Amino acid sequence: MNYKFSEKVMSLKPSAIREILKMTADPNIISFAAGNPAPDAFPVEDIRRIAHDILDENPIAALQYSITEGYVPLRDAVKARLAAQGSFDADRDDVVITSGGQQASELSCKSFLNEGDTLIAESPSFVGCLNAFKSYNANLVGIEMDDEGIRMDLLEKAIKENPNVKLLYLIPNFQNPSGTCMSFERRKQVYELACREDIVIIEDNPYGELRFAGEDIPSIKSLDKDGRVIYAGSFSKVISPGMRVGFVSCAKEIISKIVVCKQVSDVHSNILAQMICHRILTETDFEAHLSHLRDIYRRKYSIMAKAIRENFPADVKVTEPQGGLFIWAELPERINMLDFCKKAVENGVAVVPGTAFMSRETDKTNSFRMNFSTPTDEQLVKGCEILGKLLK
Ligand SMILES: Cc1ncc(COP(=O)(O)O)c(C=O)c1O
């Protein structure tokens, strides 16, 4: 059979990360390739007890169809949390529960982009959302970052050079994959530029609550005066990615479009999972849980950072994130990154080649991503020793 797939789908490639993750099913491979929460970061006992209580007390509500906007008590709890962080304006905004944070970004893109419209993202950026944007045949433009986030000079140039720049997709906190945290100054500059050029910002923030060093920086959404920032959040990294619960906070006018798009996509997000998230937020000591997660990741990061210092040659540049789950390593010219990633997996360590995070396949990078949340402490050390030997 000669299937005539759509052009949109023909341009999509299986995620390089998913392909590498397949290899990591081999128990002999040390995987620095995933982006999963640490096994001891899940509030398993709370989830078990709450799920049991819900199915005991209110089974039909948890199993019945529900409304697209999401479980109202969860929406209210999310609004209260976001309002306290400055990322929700009760007069102007509303919140919709989504199936993970990725759906929030995808539905935003679906609401705004016609084929050929331009979406600008940091380069590198999160491959899941990049693929979602590509599936709408967007003109995807990647802009390099420096230590403070997306580079303003290149961003201004790209806005001038590309047609219909409608959306700017940014991950200001502990960016995936680079680990970069955008400075407050840069957030203000980006917001002001978006106002001047009439561009809508998608602020994707799944890692903001995983800061293990330094001070919190206000969101871009907290600077928003005219309703141009769409804030995407997620419980994936702080409760469970498998439950697929995220949320979007933005102006009611945008929310009404997102709701229609979501109805078409999946009717509503898993209601039992939404009810569990609500009770975790409101009936357990969620702040203590977050603090526990930060302790786990601070410790794991410091183990990997030390192992890198002791094993990697000095000409390999690595980022020093203050939160999140990833370290980004840039190789010197003498080493070919793709050859290195291949050799690494042959020697028992999987990392993700930087090419997986580029907006366009032709964009060059000599970097790769390492994750410190999923491996055991021993694997963090042993994996860095193996990579260090290869690099030397
Ligand atoms: C930057 C970024 N956005 C969104 C997501 C998707 O998260 P979710 O599981 O909430 O869909 C991820 C997951 O790794 C991510 O790194």
The ligand as a MOL file (V3000), in Angstrom:
LIG
                    3D

  0  0  0     0  0            999 V3000
M  V30 BEGIN CTAB
M  V30 COUNTS 16 16 0 0 0
M  V30 BEGIN ATOM
M  V30 1 C 10.6070 22.9140 28.2950 0
M  V30 2 C 9.5710 21.8450 28.3830 0
M  V30 3 N 8.3030 22.1420 28.1180 0
M  V30 4 C 7.3370 21.2110 28.1870 0
M  V30 5 C 7.6360 19.9140 28.5390 0
M  V30 6 C 6.5420 18.8990 28.5220 0
M  V30 7 O 6.1470 18.6070 29.7630 0
M  V30 8 P 4.7640 17.9060 30.0520 0
M  V30 9 O 5.0940 16.5530 30.5360 0
M  V30 10 O 4.1560 18.7770 31.0910 0
M  V30 11 O 3.9610 17.9130 28.7920 0
M  V30 12 C 8.9440 19.5440 28.8260 0
M  V30 13 C 9.2770 18.1560 29.1640 0
M  V30 14 O 10.3640 17.7160 29.2840 0
M  V30 15 C 9.9430 20.5470 28.7540 0
M  V30 16 O 11.2280 20.2610 29.0020 0
M  V30 END ATOM
M  V30 BEGIN BOND
M  V30 1 1 1 2
M  V30 2 1 2 3
M  V30 3 2 2 15
M  V30 4 2 3 4
M  V30 5 1 4 5
M  V30 6 1 5 6
M  V30 7 2 5 12
M  V30 8 1 6 7
M  V30 9 1 7 8
M  V30 10 2 8 9
M  V30 11 1 8 10
M  V30 12 1 8 11
M  V30 13 1 12 13
M  V30 14 1 12 15
M  V30 15 2 13 14
M  V30 16 1 15 16
M  V30 END BOND
M  V30 END CTAB
M  END
